[in-house]
Amino acid sequence: MTTNVSAYAAPAANAPLERTTIPRRAVGEHDVLIEIRYAGICHSDIHQARDGWGEGIFPMVPGHEIAGIVTEVGEGVTKYKAGDRVGVGCFVDSCRQCEYCRQGLEQYCVEGMTGTYNALDRSGEPTYGGYSTHIVVDENYTVRIPDGLALDVAAPLLCAGITLYSPLVHWKAGPGKNVAIVGLGGLGHMGVKIAHALGAEVTVLSQTLRKQDDGLAMGADHFYATSDPETFDKLAGTFDLIVSTVSAPLDLGAYLSLLKTDGALVNVGAPEEPVSLNLFSVIGGRKTLAGSMIGGIAETQEMLDFCAEHNLGAEIELIRADQINEAYERVLKSDVRYRFVIDTATI
């Protein structure tokens, strides 16, 4: 039997989010029912609620940074019990059979992962995200939040944390590596913290020096303003790895010029507009222009354990549900330090 729960939804593209009720499926054999305590607001929520990445499914309940408590488990569940602290990230299912699913890279599922919201599940029903009081998820697409992490600061790790952890680990950020993080926002600030904890020398490349004190406090060794043309001259050929977290088009050639030979520029921010590239920017120096998308379930658990070990939580601003629309506008103005998190008890 389905259950109706309270949620905040966008009734149509570009419409303000409003309080409503949505159906949640009955708890199946391998499902867990999660009472959501906190849900982060990701810039991708705004892109999708406003059809920035293509036509969405409405009404849309965004939210894929979910932290909560298990309240019920299906009879076949072995990983969790009532009372466990758990999280749900950007997807809630995948084909489970393809080469990538079998490798723990479910985010690259050949058939396509099932998004936590703005997607159709395997039965053809729309998925609804974390701006709600409860969610039902297969235990295999749920992760455990370690006791050392408070649920409110852990919620953004389910997208922002893994989105930065995965490329930093894949491209081997660590001692002896010079890493730059482009943008000090919801994604970027976690990139700084994680890269520092991995042992890399960390530089923040931000439009201005406005957030310099924050960046240095989070673990950055250096901080430069990209609005200063001298920055690109001074840092030419400096970095082994650059991770761009910004969702606006960049002059890719300028950033590629900052890489050493064999360096990589990895994009995790996703602009709505196409970008252009002069291929000589990568040919000279055997450089790599790459992308990365979140992480698999096992790697997300690894990230949470790493963050707990190093006491890394997101820097958050806790809001009520009736402040979601205001928060969206503030995100677009870069007026958040550094991730809005909804107290779902206010839904």
Helices and strands as residue ranges (DSSP letters): E 3-9, E 18-24, E 31-40, H 43-49, E 66-73, E 85-88, E 91-93, H 99-102, G 106-108, E 114-115, E 134-138, G 139-141, E 143-144, H 151-154, G 155-158, H 160-170, E 178-182, H 188-198, E 201-206, H 212-218, E 222-225, H 229-234, E 239-244, H 252-256, E 259-267, H 280-283, E 288-291, H 297-309, E 316-319, G 321-323, H 324-332, E 339-343, G 344-346
